[in-house]
């Protein structure tokens, strides 16, 4: 059983598409920023902050080290 996390998103974001994007992101599957934007229907003009690609495996390892000490 996994953890249940609740988040609040704007009404214009499709809940199912967001679930897919989050599932792909936490699975370790690489997604480009453009793929995430397309999946969620977000245009560059709608962003207040630019997104960047992150290596999930490296981020997990970094966070494990940070949390363990």
Contact map, one row per residue, 1 for C-alpha under 8 A:
111000000000000000000000000000000000000000000000000000000000000000000
111100000000000000000000000000000000000000000000000000000000000000000
111110000000000000000000000000000000000000000000000000000000000000000
011111000000000000000000000000000000000000000000000000000000000000000
001111100000000000000000000000000000000000000000000000000000000000000
000111110000000000000000000000000000000000000000000000000000000000000
000011111000000000000000000000000000000000000000000000000000000000000
000001111100000000000000000000000000000000000000000000000000000000000
000000111110100000000000000000000000000000000000000000000000000000000
000000011111100000000000000000000000000000000000000000000000000000000
000000001111110000000000000000000000000000000000000000000000000000000
000000000111110000000000000000000000000000000000000000000000000000000
000000001111111011000000000000000000000110000000000000000000000000000
000000000011111111000000000000000000000100000000000000000000000000000
000000000000111111100000000000000000000000000000000000000000000000000
000000000000011111110000000000000000000000000000000000000000000000000
000000000000111111111000000000000000001100000000000000000000000000000
000000000000111111111100000000000000001100000000000000000000000000000
000000000000001111111110000000000000000000000000000000000000000000000
000000000000000111111111000000000000000000000000000000000000000000000
000000000000000011111111100000000001001100000000000000000000000000000
000000000000000001111111110000000000000000000000000000000000000000000
000000000000000000111111111000000000000000000000000000000000000000000
000000000000000000011111111111100000000000000000000000000000000000000
000000000000000000001111111111100000000000000000000000010000000000000
000000000000000000000111111110000000000000000000000000010000000000000
000000000000000000000011111110000000000000000000000000000000000000000
000000000000000000000001111111000000000000000000000000011000000000000
000000000000000000000001111111100000000000000000000000000000000000000
000000000000000000000001100111110000000000000000000000110000000000000
000000000000000000000001100011111011000000000000000010000000000000000
000000000000000000000000000001111111000000000000000010000000000000000
000000000000000000000000000000111111100000000000001110000000000000000
000000000000000000000000000000011111110000000000000000000000000000000
000000000000000000000000000000111111111000000000000000000000000000000
000000000000000000001000000000111111111100000000000000000000000000000
000000000000000000000000000000001111111111100000000000000000000000000
000000000000000000000000000000000111111111100000000000000000000000000
000000000000000011001000000000000011111111000000000000000000000000000
000000000000110011001000000000000001111111000000000000000000000000000
000000000000100000000000000000000000111111100000000000000000000000000
000000000000000000000000000000000000111111110110000000000000000000000
000000000000000000000000000000000000110011111110000000000000000000000
000000000000000000000000000000000000000001111110010000000000000000000
000000000000000000000000000000000000000000111111000000000000000000000
000000000000000000000000000000000000000001111111000000000000000000000
000000000000000000000000000000000000000001111111110000000000000000000
000000000000000000000000000000000000000000001111110000000000000000000
000000000000000000000000000000000000000000000011111000000000000000000
000000000000000000000000000000000000000000010011111100000000000000000
000000000000000000000000000000001000000000000000111110000000000000000
000000000000000000000000000000001000000000000000011111000000000000000
000000000000000000000000000000111000000000000000001111100000000000000
000000000000000000000000000000000000000000000000000111110010000000000
000000000000000000000000000001000000000000000000000011111110000000000
000000000000000000000000110101000000000000000000000001111111000000000
000000000000000000000000000100000000000000000000000000111111100000000
000000000000000000000000000000000000000000000000000000111111110000000
000000000000000000000000000000000000000000000000000001111111111000000
000000000000000000000000000000000000000000000000000000011111111100000
000000000000000000000000000000000000000000000000000000001111111110000
000000000000000000000000000000000000000000000000000000000111111111000
000000000000000000000000000000000000000000000000000000000011111111100
000000000000000000000000000000000000000000000000000000000001111111110
000000000000000000000000000000000000000000000000000000000000111111111
000000000000000000000000000000000000000000000000000000000000011111111
000000000000000000000000000000000000000000000000000000000000001111111
000000000000000000000000000000000000000000000000000000000000000111111
000000000000000000000000000000000000000000000000000000000000000011111
